[in-house]
Structure formats: C-alpha cells, structure tokens
C-alpha cells in the first residue's frame, strides 16, 4: 500500500497481527502537528494507528525504491530468452533480514 492509498483505508478498520514490542519515537513539532491534524480529520483512527499505518506505507515505498543491481550470476531467463541476473542491491539483504526478524517476532509472540 502506498501513501496515496492509505487515506482511503483510514475510513475502514485495519486488520493485522501486532507485535508486543513498542517503539517510542520523538516527532518534530511539524510532524506532530501533521499527526494531530490527521487525527482530527480521521477521528476513527487513533494517533498511534495513524503513525503505524504511515510507517507501514513508508516502509513499503522504501522497499520498492531500492535499486536493482544486476550481479554476475544468471538466475533465470525471461520470456524473450534474455538472461535475468541476481539482484545484488539492497533488496535481497533487506528481505532476508526482514524474514529473520519476523521469525523472531513470531517466536516471541507465541510464547
């Protein structure tokens, strides 16, 4: 979900599995004012929900913005017979680390 789509979801109830961890953040005065404005505009959403959903959208956009960097290894061929090279950019590392941390979060959630 990108930031543009986020506003439409604020009229609905979001469903997801939440971590037991909390993350304390200090916002700039300008960002705090923007969160307050959004909370007033969308009273069905708490400030914490708004911040959580904004972080989710920002992380999705960040992941999509990582550059593809073609490595030397050919991992497949496309429909035109052209080689597809492994991605040696930041995406594979980000996805691997995300899976590791997700497994850790799930393990502590079930205890």
N, C-alpha and C positions, 0 to 999 in steps of 0.2 A: 504494500500500500504506500502510495506516495503522499506527500503533504497535501496536495490538492484534493485527493480522495478522502483525507482524514476528516475534513469538516462535515462531509455527508454522514460519516459514521457516528459523529457525536450526537446525532438525533436518535441513535439506537443504543442498545446496551451491548457493550463489548464482552466477549467471552474468550477467556484464555486461562491457562494454568499459570498461577503466580508463584514466584519464588518466596520463600520465607525471609530471604535477605531484604534489607532495606538499604538504600543508597542516599545518604544525606548530601545534598548539593546546596551551594550558595549561589543564588542568581544575582545578576547585575540588577540595578534598580530598573533599568529599561525592560529587561526580560521579565522581572517580577510584575511590572505594570501590565505587560502584554498578557501574562498568565491571568492576572486579575481581570483584565478586560474580557478574555475568552471565557472565564468562569461566569462573568456577568451575562455574556451573550448566550452561553450554553449552560443554564442553571442545572440541567440534569447531570452534568459532569462535574465531579469534584476537581479541585486544582491538581490533586495527585493523579487522578485519571488523565487529565489533560496533559500533564508533564510526561506521564508514562507513555501515552499514545504518541506524543511528539517525539520522544526518544525512539520508539519503535519505528516510526516513519523515517526519522533521520538516519537510523542505522541501516534501513533497507536502501535508502538512497545512497548512503556511503558505500555499501557493498556493491551496488550497481555501478558506482563511479570508479571502482578500482580498474586500473588499466589492464588489458590483456597484453601479456608479453610472451611472445612465441618462443618456446625453448627449442633445443635441437632435436628432441625426441618426437617422432611422428606417432600419434596415439590412435588415429583413425583416418579414414578418407571420407570426404564429403560426397554429396550426390553427383558431383561432376568429376569425381576421381582425383580431386585435389587433396594434398595431404593436410591434415589438421594436426598442429603441433601442440604439445603440452603447454599449459599456461604456467609460466614461472614468475608471474607477477604476484602481487599480494593476495589475490583471491584464494588460491589453494591453502595458503598458510592460515588465512582468516577462517576459512571453512573448517579446517582441521582443528584449530584451537577452539572454535565455537562448539564443535561436536564434543570435544573433551570436557569443556566447561559445562555443557548441557548435561552430559552424563553424570558429572559430579553433582550438579544441582538436583537432578532427578534422584540420585542415590541418597542424598541428604533429605529430600522431600519424603521418601518412603519410609524413613526411619521413625 
